[in-house]
Every structure is written in structure tokens, then in C-alpha cells.
Amino acid sequence: MISSAPVFQDWTTPPAADELRLIPIGGLGEFGMNALVVHSARSLFLVDCGQLFPSDDQPGIDSIVPDFAYLEPFADRLQAVLLTHGHEDHLGALPYFLRRWPVPVYGTPFTLGLLEGKLREHGLSPELLRPVADYGRVKVGDGEIEAEWIPVTHSIPDACALVLYTPQGVLVHSGDFKLDPAPPDGRVTGLDRLRALGDGGVRLLMADSTNVSRPGRTPSESLCREGLEAAFERTEGRLFVTTFSSNIQRLQTLVDLAYEFRRRVVLLGRSLDRNLTLARSLKRFALPDDILLEPKDAALFAPDELLVLCTGSQGEPMSGLARLLRKEVKGLPMEPGDRLLVSARPIPGNEVAISRMLDAAERLGAETSLEGLGLVHASGHGCREELADLIRAVRPAQMVPVHGTFRDLKAHGRLAASLGWAQDRISLLDGGLCLRLFQDGRVDLPGSVPVGKCFVHEGVDHMVDARVVKDRLILQEDGIVFATLLVDPHTGALAADPTILSRGFVMVSDDEAYAELLAGVARKTYEEAPPLVRKDGEALRDALRLALRRIIRKTTQTRPLVIPVILESPAS
């Protein structure tokens, strides 16, 4: 049930009349890039289409999107994309997807509002967007499958669980959710509707596993107000707050507190401006009159009269907060007496960048400690007791954990087992592993379909090959070695000793002697190469590359990028 599963040999054959395939092509075994293929004899669509943000070992890459190889044999049958909510890891890949498959995209108003902005940035028309209200229902494609959007509480407006009414039974996809009994906006998870579905019989539940390792329940978003209020009370100078720009409820609480404490608000970051403008247009956000300031006007006010809301909670180098820390925002210094408050949870992998950000703020004199403030952030994902409540409410015949590392999926499976679900009713999937449901009640795992990651470099109109990313990482870590061979075109013999040139590669203590060693290896490899290899430029370069890599790794324990260059000597 993991990535080593056998290949699904018949994956290019359309599903049988009684068969439904569920295939995660991203988002399982990792955080991000959520995308689920739903495929039957008459229906083919995606639930979510998210991106993954690159890590430090993927230099020069702007985003990572799923490989949609499974869809290619059925390209003319694709019908729609159904969205659970507006976070980038659930819709960020759509600009790339829709260029290839311009199909209708269904989602709630705030979700589609965020997507519309992304599409326009990519030069795409929003005419494919189809808004759906809470508890709204849509027939997908020819109507064989119907979808219903059930509201859930999360850290972004308009998040929903999806219900799919299929010939194989009712399927529930939780999306990202928590069971917040008192969210600031009053929009609670539709648990009564989910219980009613459970009473009628649910064939399968796919449920968010993000916080399964956390016992108890996730605190209500409303409880953050007390900790945030304490930050206002204890800050003598400017209060800088960074949080996710999509967390509209958190931003509403901060703006309300700014009004109460008579602070003006400065917004730093394009996504903050864009998201709050959208939220205001949909009446999801209320802004007191005359509270906003342009950054250039902040110098006209005393430090204790300012709240600065900025992007950059994950240490992003181009964010509003990063610009502040580099002193690039005129009129908004960060000084002793000021406070930087991070009202967000680190996304796994961003801890080092966040630590550097906090350290930079402390160097400027700002206070960054959360000690004594109380709760300033509440997760948008339910903890273990909430996940158990969902399972008990829906009571599915089959339980499938989704969204999280494989450890999280296994832990969620153990939770279901502790609630009485037999092991044969719990399916652990991984990227590409197909789960099939049949109308007669059968369930099986026939194997994996092709999946992978596609690397996006903005400004390039095609995906970046994974080998390019690997080469960039090698250059970053171990440098590059050029080996140039000058060959007599008449005799085929070397016309001079090979030359070695390196950049970013640390040799041994005697660089000159080591370069001679590498030159000797290159000469020997060339002279011992069979005549057919010498005549084949690519084969000869491969032989040289392999020999040089081997000696370099043996003598230095490094793996620089090795580029053999073969030139013909000029005629004498």
C-alpha cells in the first residue's frame, strides 16, 4: 500500500461499467500538491488541484505541480475540477492544468475569487469558474455523479467538505477541516448534515490527517483574541504581525483590536491587499472607516499608533516582512520597543527560515517572544478527537486517510481501528496507488499509476526537467569540473594533455597535483576507449564523466557536476 506497490497494468484501459477509481496523484505522503482523480466509465474529474512549494534542495524552482500523466490517455473525457477551498496546496496548480484541460471549475465564492486572481495573473480567462453555495449540489459531466458542498471550519473562508453521490455509493471527502464550535464568522461545520449522510449509509470517507498526532481538540479561532489583545497591551511601539493572508478571521480580529486600541493599520504584501479586497467584496471582512494607512504615510504617526500586518510568516524572502527586515520600506523602521508577532504555525520545512527571520528582528531591537501572551494562533485542522468525531458521524463502510505524511496516514488508520473499524475497512493509499470501488461492494487496490512532480520556473513556458533541478543542487553543494580534451581529427590521438578547470569545487590540499591526477584519468579513459566509443561523441563523454566522477568521489567524497568537453585540434 505504499509507493513500492506493483504497477496497475491496465491503468490506460477505461474503467468497467461497475467500477470507480480513486487515484491520489498528489497530497498523500506529503504536505501539499493535493489532487485526487475520480474516474468511472462515464465520469472523470479532479477533486482539488494544488501545488507544492519548493524546498531548499530544489534551487531555482518557483512551484511544483502534479504530473497529470494518468489523464493523458483519457484527455478528451475530462469533465471538471471540484475545489474544497482556496489554499494554494489545493488550487495552486490550476493555471498550469487549465492550459491543457480547459474544463469547468466548481467551488465556493471566496475560493473561486482567489482562483480568478491567479488565472488573470497567468493570462487565463475566468470564464470556466462556476460558483457553488454552501450545501449546493452540482451534476458533474453527464450527471452520473452529483457533488454537494458541505461547509467546514478551517483557516480560510468558504472551506467545504465534498460529498459525491455515485453509482458505487456515497463518498465523503472532508477537505481540510476542524470542528470549531464558535468560529468568529459563525459558519460552523455542517456536522448535522454529515450525520444524516451517515444515517443513510456512506460507502467511503476520505479524511484530513494533518493533526492526527495531536491529542484532544484544536482550539477555537475565537480564543486567539485574548492572546492577540495581550500583544496590543504589552507593546509600547509598533506592533508588527505576520500571519497567512488567507486567514481572514484572524485578520478581522487584528483589525478590530487595532480599532479598539486606536492604532492605524498598514498592510504590507500583495496577497494581503488582494485577499482583503476580495473578502470585503464578498462581505466576509469588515473594515472600519479611515483605519488603513499607506506605508509611505506611516512616518506621520507615533510608533504606538501603528499596527503593521505583513506577509512572511514562513520566512519567505520576497514577503512584506522580509522587506521590512532588510530596511527596504521607507518610514517603517523596526526598532527597540516594537514587537514582531508571528501568528501562524510553521509549515514543515520552514523552521530554519522562520528562525532566521526572528533573529533578524531581534537584532533590530524588536521583541519576538510569545511568553505570557497566551494563544495567538489556532490551527485550521482538527486534532485527534475531532477526527474521531467525524468518523463516528459519517460511519463509512470504508475509511481512507488523506492529507499528510505516510506516518500521519498510518496513525489515522490506527485511530479508525481503535473506533471499531476492521483492518479490511481501512485503506492506506500513497501517491498513485489506485483504490477501486465496485457496485457489488468489492474494494481492491490493483496497483499504482504513473505519478510524479513537475517543476515550474516562472518565465519558462515548459516544465523544468528533474535532472536540471538535480544539477542545480550539485552545483550549489559541490561545484563543477570541466575536463577538456583536444583530439587530432586525422589520427584520433590526443593532441595535448587534457586540461581540468573547476568552479565551486574544493580539491585536496595540492590543487595542481590533483588536477594532474584528473587529467591522467581522462587521458587513460580516452586511450582505452574502444574505437566505436571514440567515434560516438555522447558515448565518449559518458565514459569520461563516469571515470572522473568515480575518482573524485573516491578521493574527496564529493559529487561535483562533471562536464567533459571534446574539441578537435585546428589544422596545422
C-alpha positions in Angstrom: 0.0 0.0 0.0 3.0 2.3 -0.4 4.9 3.6 -3.4 6.6 0.2 -3.9 3.2 -1.2 -4.8 3.1 -3.1 -8.2 2.1 -1.2 -11.3 -1.6 -1.2 -12.2 -1.1 -2.9 -15.5 -4.5 -1.9 -17.0 -4.4 1.7 -16.0 -4.7 3.0 -19.6 -7.9 1.0 -20.1 -11.1 2.8 -19.2 -12.9 1.7 -16.0 -15.6 -1.1 -16.4 -19.2 -0.1 -16.2 -19.5 -1.0 -12.5 -16.0 0.4 -11.5 -15.0 3.6 -9.8 -11.3 4.5 -9.5 -10.0 6.9 -6.8 -6.4 7.9 -7.5 -4.4 10.4 -5.4 -1.8 12.0 -7.8 -0.5 14.3 -5.1 -1.0 15.2 -1.4 -0.5 11.7 0.2 2.7 11.0 1.9 3.5 14.8 1.8 2.0 18.2 2.7 0.9 20.0 -0.4 0.0 19.3 -4.1 -3.4 17.8 -3.2 -5.1 16.3 -6.2 -7.5 13.3 -6.4 -8.6 11.7 -9.7 -12.2 10.3 -9.6 -12.8 8.1 -12.7 -15.7 5.8 -13.7 -16.9 4.6 -17.1 -18.8 7.8 -17.6 -17.1 10.3 -15.3 -13.6 11.8 -15.0 -12.8 14.8 -12.8 -10.4 16.1 -10.2 -11.0 17.0 -6.5 -8.6 19.8 -5.9 -5.5 20.6 -7.9 -2.8 22.0 -5.7 0.8 23.0 -5.8 3.8 22.3 -3.6 6.2 25.0 -2.6 9.9 24.1 -3.3 12.3 23.3 -0.5 15.9 24.4 -0.2 17.1 21.3 -2.1 15.2 22.5 -5.2 17.0 25.7 -6.2 15.6 28.0 -8.8 12.2 26.4 -8.8 9.1 28.6 -8.1 6.5 25.9 -7.6 5.9 22.1 -8.0 2.7 20.7 -9.6 1.4 17.1 -10.0 2.3 15.1 -13.1 -1.0 14.6 -14.8 0.2 11.6 -16.9 -2.7 9.4 -15.8 -5.2 11.8 -17.5 -3.5 11.8 -20.9 -5.0 8.5 -22.3 -8.4 9.9 -21.3 -7.8 13.6 -22.2 -11.0 14.0 -24.2 -13.1 12.7 -21.3 -12.1 15.1 -18.5 -15.2 16.9 -17.2 -14.4 19.2 -14.3 -12.4 20.2 -11.2 -14.2 20.4 -7.8 -12.5 22.5 -5.2 -12.7 22.1 -1.4 -11.2 25.5 -0.5 -8.8 28.2 -1.7 -5.4 27.4 -0.2 -2.5 27.1 -2.7 -1.9 23.4 -1.9 -5.5 22.7 -3.1 -5.8 25.1 -6.2 -2.3 26.4 -6.9 -1.7 24.1 -9.9 -4.8 25.1 -11.8 -3.3 27.8 -14.0 -1.0 25.0 -15.4 -3.7 22.4 -15.5 -6.3 24.6 -17.3 -4.0 25.4 -20.2 -4.1 21.7 -21.1 -7.6 20.9 -20.0 -10.0 23.9 -20.0 -12.8 22.3 -18.1 -15.3 23.9 -15.6 -14.0 24.5 -12.1 -16.6 24.4 -9.3 -16.1 25.9 -5.8 -17.5 28.4 -3.2 -17.3 32.2 -3.9 -14.2 33.0 -1.9 -12.3 30.0 -3.3 -13.1 31.0 -6.9 -12.4 34.6 -6.2 -8.8 33.7 -5.2 -8.5 31.4 -8.2 -9.8 34.2 -10.5 -6.9 36.4 -9.5 -4.4 33.7 -10.1 -5.8 32.9 -13.6 -5.7 36.6 -14.6 -2.0 36.7 -13.4 -1.3 33.8 -15.8 -3.3 35.4 -18.7 -6.2 33.0 -18.4 -9.9 33.8 -18.6 -12.0 33.1 -15.5 -15.0 32.1 -17.7 -14.6 28.5 -16.6 -15.4 29.2 -12.9 -18.7 28.0 -11.6 -19.6 29.2 -8.0 -21.5 26.9 -5.6 -23.2 27.9 -2.4 -23.0 26.1 0.9 -25.0 22.8 0.6 -25.2 23.4 -3.1 -25.3 20.5 -5.5 -23.9 20.1 -9.0 -24.2 17.3 -11.5 -20.8 16.5 -12.9 -20.4 15.8 -16.6 -23.4 13.9 -17.9 -24.9 13.7 -14.4 -23.9 10.2 -13.4 -22.2 11.6 -10.4 -23.5 14.5 -8.3 -21.5 16.6 -5.8 -22.6 18.5 -2.7 -20.5 21.2 -0.8 -20.9 21.0 3.0 -19.4 23.9 5.0 -16.5 23.2 7.3 -14.5 25.4 9.6 -10.9 26.0 8.5 -8.4 28.8 8.4 -9.8 30.3 5.2 -13.4 31.4 4.3 -15.8 29.1 2.5 -13.9 25.8 3.0 -16.1 22.8 2.4 -16.2 19.0 2.5 -17.4 17.3 -0.7 -20.0 14.6 -1.0 -20.0 12.6 -4.2 -23.2 10.6 -5.0 -22.0 7.8 -7.3 -23.4 4.5 -8.5 -20.9 2.8 -6.2 -22.3 4.7 -3.2 -21.9 7.9 -1.3 -18.4 9.2 -0.9 -17.4 12.0 1.6 -14.1 13.9 1.2 -13.5 16.1 4.3 -11.1 18.6 2.7 -9.2 20.5 5.4 -11.4 20.9 8.4 -11.8 21.4 12.1 -14.8 21.2 14.4 -14.8 24.8 15.7 -18.0 25.3 17.8 -17.7 29.1 17.8 -15.8 30.5 14.9 -15.7 34.3 14.7 -17.7 34.3 11.5 -20.4 31.9 12.8 -20.0 29.5 9.9 -19.7 26.1 11.6 -19.0 22.7 10.1 -22.2 21.0 8.8 -21.9 18.1 11.2 -25.7 17.5 11.3 -25.7 17.1 7.6 -22.8 14.7 7.8 -24.6 12.6 10.5 -27.7 12.5 8.2 -25.5 11.1 5.4 -24.1 8.6 7.9 -27.6 7.5 8.8 -28.3 6.9 5.1 -25.1 5.0 4.5 -21.7 6.2 3.4 -19.6 4.0 1.3 -16.3 5.7 1.8 -14.8 8.6 3.9 -11.5 10.3 2.8 -10.5 12.4 5.8 -7.8 15.0 6.6 -4.9 13.5 8.7 -2.8 16.7 9.2 -3.2 16.9 13.0 -3.9 13.3 13.9 -0.8 13.1 16.1 -2.1 15.9 18.3 -4.4 14.7 21.1 -7.6 16.5 22.1 -9.2 19.2 20.1 -7.9 22.2 18.2 -8.7 25.5 20.0 -11.4 27.7 18.6 -10.2 30.6 16.4 -12.2 32.8 18.8 -9.8 32.0 21.6 -6.9 33.8 19.8 -8.4 37.2 20.5 -7.2 37.1 24.2 -3.6 36.4 23.2 -3.6 39.0 20.4 -5.2 41.5 22.8 -2.3 40.9 25.2 0.2 41.7 22.5 -1.5 45.1 21.9 -1.5 45.8 25.6 2.2 44.9 26.1 3.6 46.7 23.0 4.9 50.2 23.5 6.0 50.8 19.9 4.9 49.5 16.6 3.1 46.1 16.6 4.1 44.0 13.5 2.0 40.9 13.0 2.6 38.3 10.3 0.0 35.6 9.5 -1.3 33.8 6.5 -3.0 36.3 4.2 -5.9 33.9 3.6 -6.8 33.7 7.3 -9.5 36.4 7.1 -10.9 35.7 10.5 -7.5 36.3 12.2 -7.1 39.4 10.2 -10.5 40.6 11.2 -9.7 40.1 14.9 -6.5 42.1 14.5 -8.2 45.0 12.7 -10.9 45.0 15.3 -8.3 45.2 18.1 -6.4 47.9 16.2 -9.7 50.0 16.2 -10.2 49.4 19.9 -6.5 50.3 20.8 -6.7 53.3 18.4 -3.9 52.1 16.1 -3.9 52.7 12.4 -3.3 49.7 10.1 -0.6 49.3 7.4 -0.8 46.4 5.0 2.5 45.0 3.5 2.2 42.3 0.9 0.3 42.0 -2.4 -1.6 38.9 -1.2 -2.9 40.8 1.8 -4.2 43.6 -0.3 -5.7 41.2 -2.8 -7.3 38.8 -0.3 -8.8 41.5 1.9 -10.2 43.3 -1.1 -11.9 40.0 -2.2 -13.2 39.3 1.4 -14.7 42.8 1.6 -16.4 42.4 -1.8 -18.0 39.2 -0.5 -18.9 40.7 2.9 -16.5 38.3 4.7 -14.5 41.1 6.1 -15.5 44.5 7.7 -13.0 47.4 7.7 -13.6 50.5 9.9 -13.5 53.8 8.1 -10.2 55.6 7.8 -8.2 52.9 9.6 -5.9 51.9 6.7 -2.7 53.8 6.0 -0.3 53.7 3.1 3.2 52.6 4.1 4.6 56.0 3.0 2.3 57.8 5.5 3.3 55.6 8.5 6.1 58.0 9.5 3.4 60.7 10.2 2.2 58.6 13.2 3.8 57.7 16.6 5.0 54.1 16.9 2.3 53.2 19.4 -0.3 54.3 16.9 0.6 51.7 14.3 -0.3 48.0 13.6 1.6 46.6 10.6 0.1 43.5 9.1 2.5 41.8 6.7 3.1 38.7 4.7 6.1 36.5 5.5 5.0 34.2 8.4 7.0 31.3 6.8 10.2 33.3 6.3 9.6 34.0 2.5 12.5 36.1 1.2 10.2 38.4 -1.0 7.5 39.0 1.6 6.5 42.2 3.2 8.1 41.2 6.4 11.4 40.3 4.7 11.4 43.8 3.1 10.9 45.3 6.5 13.8 43.4 8.0 16.0 44.5 5.1 15.0 48.1 5.8 13.5 48.5 2.3 10.2 50.1 3.5 10.7 53.8 3.9 9.1 55.3 7.0 8.6 51.9 8.7 11.7 51.0 10.7 11.7 48.2 13.2 13.3 49.5 16.5 13.5 48.8 20.2 10.1 49.0 21.8 8.5 47.4 18.7 7.2 43.8 18.7 7.1 41.2 15.9 4.3 38.7 16.4 4.2 35.5 14.3 0.5 34.4 14.4 1.0 31.3 12.3 2.2 27.7 12.6 5.5 26.8 10.8 4.9 24.7 7.7 7.2 21.7 8.0 10.5 22.6 6.3 10.3 26.3 7.0 11.6 26.3 10.6 15.1 27.5 9.7 13.9 30.4 7.6 11.5 31.4 10.4 14.3 31.2 13.0 16.5 33.5 10.8 13.6 35.9 10.4 13.0 36.2 14.2 16.7 36.6 14.8 16.9 39.5 12.3 14.0 41.2 14.1 15.7 40.8 17.5 18.9 42.3 16.0 16.9 45.4 15.1 15.6 45.6 18.7 12.1 44.2 18.4 10.6 41.8 20.9 9.6 38.4 19.4 8.9 36.3 22.4 5.4 34.9 22.9 5.9 34.3 26.6 2.9 35.5 28.7 0.7 36.3 25.7 -1.5 33.2 25.6 -2.9 31.8 22.4 -2.0 33.8 19.3 -2.6 31.1 16.7 -5.1 28.2 16.3 -4.7 25.6 13.6 -7.2 25.2 10.8 -7.0 21.4 11.1 -8.8 19.2 13.6 -6.9 17.2 16.2 -7.4 13.6 17.1 -10.7 13.9 18.9 -12.3 15.9 16.0 -11.1 13.3 13.5 -12.7 10.6 15.7 -15.9 12.7 15.8 -16.0 12.8 12.0 -15.6 9.1 11.6 -18.3 8.5 14.2 -20.6 10.9 12.5 -20.2 9.6 8.9 -19.8 5.9 9.9 -18.3 4.9 6.5 -18.1 1.4 5.2 -14.5 2.2 4.1 -12.1 4.6 5.7 -9.3 6.3 3.7 -6.9 8.7 5.5 -5.7 11.6 3.2 -3.6 14.8 3.5 -0.4 14.2 5.4 2.8 12.2 5.6 2.6 8.5 5.5 3.1 8.4 9.3 0.0 10.6 9.6 -2.0 8.3 7.3 -1.0 5.2 9.4 -1.8 7.0 12.6 -5.2 8.0 11.3 -5.8 4.3 10.3 -4.9 3.2 13.8 -7.4 5.8 15.1 -10.2 4.3 12.9 -9.2 0.8 14.1 -9.5 2.0 17.7 -13.1 3.1 17.0 -14.0 -0.4 15.8 -13.2 -0.3 12.1 -11.7 -3.6 10.9 -8.4 -3.5 9.0 -10.0 -4.6 5.8 -12.2 -1.5 6.0 -9.2 0.9 6.3 -7.3 1.6 3.1 -3.9 3.3 3.3 -3.0 4.9 0.0 0.1 6.6 -1.3 0.7 8.8 -4.4 -0.5 7.0 -7.5 -2.0 4.0 -5.7 -5.4 3.3 -7.1 -8.4 2.3 -5.0 -11.3 0.7 -6.9 -14.9 0.5 -5.7 -17.4 -1.8 -7.4 -21.2 -1.6 -7.3 -21.4 -5.1 -5.8 -19.5 -3.9 -2.7 -16.0 -5.1 -3.7 -12.9 -2.9 -2.9 -9.4 -3.6 -4.2 -6.0 -2.0 -4.8 -4.9 -3.0 -8.3 -1.6 -1.1 -8.1 0.0 2.2 -8.9 -0.4 4.5 -11.9 2.4 6.9 -13.1 2.7 9.9 -10.8 5.4 12.4 -10.1 6.3 16.1 -9.7 6.6 18.7 -12.4 8.9 21.7 -11.7 7.8 25.2 -12.6 10.3 28.1 -13.3 8.4 31.3 -13.9 9.1 32.8 -17.3 9.8 29.4 -18.8 6.9 28.1 -20.9 7.6 24.4 -20.2 8.2 22.3 -17.1 11.7 22.1 -15.8 13.2 18.6 -16.1 14.0 17.0 -12.7 17.6 16.5 -13.9 18.0 20.2 -14.2 17.0 20.6 -10.5 19.4 17.8 -9.5 22.2 19.5 -11.5 21.5 22.9 -9.8 21.7 21.2 -6.4 25.0 19.6 -7.3 26.4 23.0 -8.4 25.2 24.6 -5.2 26.8 21.9 -3.0 29.8 20.5 -4.8 30.5 22.8 -7.8 31.5 21.9 -11.3 34.5 20.3 -13.0 35.3 20.8 -16.7 37.6 18.3 -18.5 38.7 19.4 -21.9 40.3 17.0 -24.4 41.9 18.2 -27.7 41.8 15.5 -30.3 43.7 15.3 -33.6 41.0 14.7 -36.2 43.4 12.9 -38.6 44.9 10.4 -36.2 42.3 10.3 -33.4 45.0 10.7 -30.8 45.1 13.4 -28.1 46.8 16.4 -29.4 47.7 17.7 -25.9 47.3 16.8 -22.3 43.7 17.1 -21.0 43.0 20.3 -19.1 41.0 20.5 -15.9 39.1 23.6 -14.8 36.8 23.8 -11.7 34.4 26.3 -10.2 33.0 25.9 -6.7 34.7 22.6 -6.3 37.1 22.2 -3.4 40.0 20.0 -4.3 42.6 18.4 -2.0 45.4 20.4 -0.4 47.6 20.3 -3.6 45.2 21.6 -6.3 47.8 21.4 -9.1 48.7 17.8 -8.3 45.1 16.8 -8.0 44.3 18.5 -11.4 47.1 16.4 -12.9 45.6 13.3 -11.4 42.2 14.0 -13.0 43.9 14.8 -16.3 45.7 11.4 -16.2 42.3 9.7 -15.6 40.8 11.5 -18.5 43.7 10.6 -20.8 43.7 6.9 -19.7 39.9 6.7 -20.2 40.2 8.2 -23.7 43.1 6.0 -24.8 41.5 2.8 -23.5 38.1 3.5 -25.1 37.1 1.2 -27.9 37.2 2.7 -31.4 33.4 2.7 -31.6 33.1 4.7 -28.4 35.7 7.2 -29.6 33.6 7.8 -32.7 30.4 8.3 -30.7 30.7 11.7 -29.0 27.9 11.1 -26.5 29.2 7.7 -25.5 32.7 9.1 -25.1 31.5 11.9 -22.9 29.6 9.4 -20.8 32.7 7.3 -20.3 34.8 10.3 -19.3 32.1 11.6 -17.0 31.8 8.2 -15.2 35.5 7.7 -14.8 36.1 11.2 -13.4 33.1 11.0 -11.1 34.4 7.8 -9.7 37.9 9.1 -8.9 36.6 12.3 -7.5 34.1 10.6 -5.2 36.8 8.1 -4.1 39.3 10.8 -3.2 37.1 13.7 -2.0 33.7 12.1 -1.0 32.0 14.8 -3.2 30.0 14.7 -6.3 30.5 17.8 -8.4 28.9 18.2 -11.8 31.4 16.8 -14.4 31.3 18.2 -17.9 33.7 16.6 -20.5 34.4 18.8 -23.5 35.9 17.3 -26.6 37.4 19.6 -29.2 39.2 18.9 -32.5 42.7 20.5 -32.8 42.9 23.1 -35.6 44.6 22.1 -38.8 48.4 22.7 -38.7 
